[in-house]
């Protein structure tokens, strides 16, 4: 029996099982702002300027090394803006010093979830006001 799913329902996937591959030109992100917030948090506002609904994974980097990730299963619908709040102090306590966050769209189609490595949006942490 078909099941109705609310448009704003979280999407549950295993971030460790994401396939990293190139995605269609219909996937496009825009950074609206990055701001250091209270209590060691960073607010990152992203616009989905593309034509497909997404979720987001944030890859954490120091120099060119990938340290870990933060996954958000909240939908980012086409042409919407969303502010993601990352507990930056906690992430650094877990992974060590983080220089850059790469906001990467996750495209979920059917049973596949792909991290769009050709659509990464680099965010230099020191540039967050």
N, C-alpha and C positions, 0 to 999 in steps of 0.2 A: 504494500500500500504506500503511495507517495506521501511524503511528509513535508509540511511547510516549515521553512526555517526563516526566522526573522532576519531582515536585512542587516541589522546591527549585531547579530550574534557573533561571539568570538569563534574563531576557527581554531580547532585543536589539531595540531600536527606535532610531530617529533622534530624539533629543530636540528637534532643530530642526524636525522635522515634526509635533510634537504639535499636536493641535487643542485649543485652550483653549475649554472650554464647561462648562455646568452639568451636573452628574451627579445621579443618582438619590439619594434619601434613604437608600438602602442602603449608601452610602459615608459612613463616619464615622471620624475620627481622634481620638485622645486623646493629649495630651502627658504623658508620665510624668515626665520630668526633662530638664534641659539643664545640662550641666556643662562648665566649662573644664577641659581635661585638659592633660597635659604636652606640651611641644614645640609649642605654638601650635595645638593641636587643640581642637575642641568635640565632645562626645558628646551626641547628641540621641536620647532614647529615646521611641519612639512606639508606641502601641497601635492596632491596626486593630480598632476597636470596631464596625465595620460587618459587612455580610453578604456582601461580595465581596472576592476576592483583588486585591491592588494591587501596584504598584511606586511609587517616590517620586521626585519632582523637587523640589529645593530652590531656589527663586528668591531671589536675593540682592538686597537693596534698601538704598539710602541715601535718606533722606527718603521721597519717593514714587516715586523713579525705580528701575526695574528695571535692575540692572547686568549680571546674568548668571545662570547657574544651575549647579547640581551635580546630575547625574542618577545614581540608583542603580537598576540593573536587578535587584537582589535582590528576590525576591518577599516581600511582607508579607501572609501568609495571614490570613484572617479570624480574629479573636480572639487573634492572636499579638502579641507585643511584639518590637521590634527596636531595637538601638542603632546609630545611624549615626555614624561618626566622620568629621568634616570637617576637613581641613587648613586651618584658618581663616587662619593666617598666609600660606599660599600663595594662598588665594582673595583676600585683601586685597591681596597684591602684584600680582595679576593685575587685579582690578577696582577697587581703591581702597577707601576706608573703607566698611564695611558696618555698617548699624545694625540691620537686621532680616533674618531668614531666614523665608521662607514655605514651610513644608513642605506640599507639594501632592500629593495622591494622583493616581496615573496609573492609569486604568482601561483595561485591554486586553481588548477583546472582538473576537474574530475577527481581522481585519486592521486594525482601528481602535485607536488609542491616544489617549486623551483626558486632558488635564490638567484636573482638576475644579476650576475656578476658584471655584466656590461652596463648596468644602470646604477652603479653605486654612487652615492652622494657623499663625498668626503667632508667631514666636519673637523676642523682643527680646534681642539679643546681650548687652547690658549686664546683663540679668537672669539670665544663666547663672552659677551659683555656682562 
